[in-house]
Amino acid sequence: MSKPYAPQDDEEICGDPYKTLFVGRLPHDVTEKDLLREFDLYGPIERLRLVTHPDTGESRGYAFIVYERERDMKAAYKDADGLKIKGKRVLIDVERGRTVKGWKPRRLGGGLGGRIKKLKGGIPAPDPHVPPPFFGGGYRGGFGGPP
């Protein structure tokens, strides 16, 4: 059984969370050297952690990069959007696990959204934030047609 999500308890996490960049959707054969080559363009890197599976040592497809200065992290966040590494477009984000209260990654049911939930039969579910379409018009019985 997996451990509950608790980034504050992870001994591998260190450094200022406001200087930390999250890089996801990485190719599984990417190396720390590949990441350094792409991201040290934005400023000096204090620490880079390519997250690996504890049993196999294989890449889990994401990394955390801690910059020496917050402004360098912000520059990388802004400018590296759409970056391709080894032919694969990667996801760039700020670290949210230690900076956003109650944050959970998408793989645990959290995240910032993005995927459309579908009902049975492949029909997209209605967005609860958008009112249903208005078919009437209040014109002669509300059917919206000509008189």
Secondary structure as a PSIPRED ss2 file (coil, helix, strand):
# PSIPRED VFORMAT (PSIPRED V4.0)

   1 M C   1.000  0.000  0.000
   2 S C   1.000  0.000  0.000
   3 K C   1.000  0.000  0.000
   4 P C   1.000  0.000  0.000
   5 Y C   1.000  0.000  0.000
   6 A C   1.000  0.000  0.000
   7 P H   0.000  1.000  0.000
   8 Q H   0.000  1.000  0.000
   9 D H   0.000  1.000  0.000
  10 D C   1.000  0.000  0.000
  11 E C   1.000  0.000  0.000
  12 E C   1.000  0.000  0.000
  13 I C   1.000  0.000  0.000
  14 C C   1.000  0.000  0.000
  15 G C   1.000  0.000  0.000
  16 D C   1.000  0.000  0.000
  17 P H   0.000  1.000  0.000
  18 Y H   0.000  1.000  0.000
  19 K H   0.000  1.000  0.000
  20 T E   0.000  0.000  1.000
  21 L E   0.000  0.000  1.000
  22 F E   0.000  0.000  1.000
  23 V E   0.000  0.000  1.000
  24 G E   0.000  0.000  1.000
  25 R C   1.000  0.000  0.000
  26 L C   1.000  0.000  0.000
  27 P C   1.000  0.000  0.000
  28 H C   1.000  0.000  0.000
  29 D C   1.000  0.000  0.000
  30 V C   1.000  0.000  0.000
  31 T C   1.000  0.000  0.000
  32 E H   0.000  1.000  0.000
  33 K H   0.000  1.000  0.000
  34 D H   0.000  1.000  0.000
  35 L H   0.000  1.000  0.000
  36 L H   0.000  1.000  0.000
  37 R H   0.000  1.000  0.000
  38 E H   0.000  1.000  0.000
  39 F H   0.000  1.000  0.000
  40 D H   0.000  1.000  0.000
  41 L H   0.000  1.000  0.000
  42 Y H   0.000  1.000  0.000
  43 G C   1.000  0.000  0.000
  44 P C   1.000  0.000  0.000
  45 I E   0.000  0.000  1.000
  46 E E   0.000  0.000  1.000
  47 R E   0.000  0.000  1.000
  48 L E   0.000  0.000  1.000
  49 R E   0.000  0.000  1.000
  50 L E   0.000  0.000  1.000
  51 V E   0.000  0.000  1.000
  52 T E   0.000  0.000  1.000
  53 H C   1.000  0.000  0.000
  54 P C   1.000  0.000  0.000
  55 D C   1.000  0.000  0.000
  56 T C   1.000  0.000  0.000
  57 G C   1.000  0.000  0.000
  58 E C   1.000  0.000  0.000
  59 S E   0.000  0.000  1.000
  60 R E   0.000  0.000  1.000
  61 G E   0.000  0.000  1.000
  62 Y E   0.000  0.000  1.000
  63 A E   0.000  0.000  1.000
  64 F E   0.000  0.000  1.000
  65 I E   0.000  0.000  1.000
  66 V E   0.000  0.000  1.000
  67 Y E   0.000  0.000  1.000
  68 E C   1.000  0.000  0.000
  69 R C   1.000  0.000  0.000
  70 E H   0.000  1.000  0.000
  71 R H   0.000  1.000  0.000
  72 D H   0.000  1.000  0.000
  73 M H   0.000  1.000  0.000
  74 K H   0.000  1.000  0.000
  75 A H   0.000  1.000  0.000
  76 A H   0.000  1.000  0.000
  77 Y H   0.000  1.000  0.000
  78 K H   0.000  1.000  0.000
  79 D H   0.000  1.000  0.000
  80 A C   1.000  0.000  0.000
  81 D C   1.000  0.000  0.000
  82 G C   1.000  0.000  0.000
  83 L C   1.000  0.000  0.000
  84 K E   0.000  0.000  1.000
  85 I E   0.000  0.000  1.000
  86 K C   1.000  0.000  0.000
  87 G C   1.000  0.000  0.000
  88 K E   0.000  0.000  1.000
  89 R E   0.000  0.000  1.000
  90 V C   1.000  0.000  0.000
  91 L E   0.000  0.000  1.000
  92 I E   0.000  0.000  1.000
  93 D E   0.000  0.000  1.000
  94 V E   0.000  0.000  1.000
  95 E C   1.000  0.000  0.000
  96 R C   1.000  0.000  0.000
  97 G C   1.000  0.000  0.000
  98 R C   1.000  0.000  0.000
  99 T C   1.000  0.000  0.000
 100 V C   1.000  0.000  0.000
 101 K C   1.000  0.000  0.000
 102 G C   1.000  0.000  0.000
 103 W C   1.000  0.000  0.000
 104 K C   1.000  0.000  0.000
 105 P C   1.000  0.000  0.000
 106 R H   0.000  1.000  0.000
 107 R H   0.000  1.000  0.000
 108 L H   0.000  1.000  0.000
 109 G C   1.000  0.000  0.000
 110 G C   1.000  0.000  0.000
 111 G C   1.000  0.000  0.000
 112 L C   1.000  0.000  0.000
 113 G C   1.000  0.000  0.000
 114 G C   1.000  0.000  0.000
 115 R C   1.000  0.000  0.000
 116 I C   1.000  0.000  0.000
 117 K C   1.000  0.000  0.000
 118 K E   0.000  0.000  1.000
 119 L C   1.000  0.000  0.000
 120 K C   1.000  0.000  0.000
 121 G C   1.000  0.000  0.000
 122 G C   1.000  0.000  0.000
 123 I C   1.000  0.000  0.000
 124 P E   0.000  0.000  1.000
 125 A C   1.000  0.000  0.000
 126 P C   1.000  0.000  0.000
 127 D C   1.000  0.000  0.000
 128 P C   1.000  0.000  0.000
 129 H C   1.000  0.000  0.000
 130 V C   1.000  0.000  0.000
 131 P C   1.000  0.000  0.000
 132 P C   1.000  0.000  0.000
 133 P C   1.000  0.000  0.000
 134 F C   1.000  0.000  0.000
 135 F C   1.000  0.000  0.000
 136 G C   1.000  0.000  0.000
 137 G C   1.000  0.000  0.000
 138 G C   1.000  0.000  0.000
 139 Y C   1.000  0.000  0.000
 140 R C   1.000  0.000  0.000
 141 G C   1.000  0.000  0.000
 142 G C   1.000  0.000  0.000
 143 F C   1.000  0.000  0.000
 144 G C   1.000  0.000  0.000
 145 G C   1.000  0.000  0.000
 146 P C   1.000  0.000  0.000
 147 P C   1.000  0.000  0.000
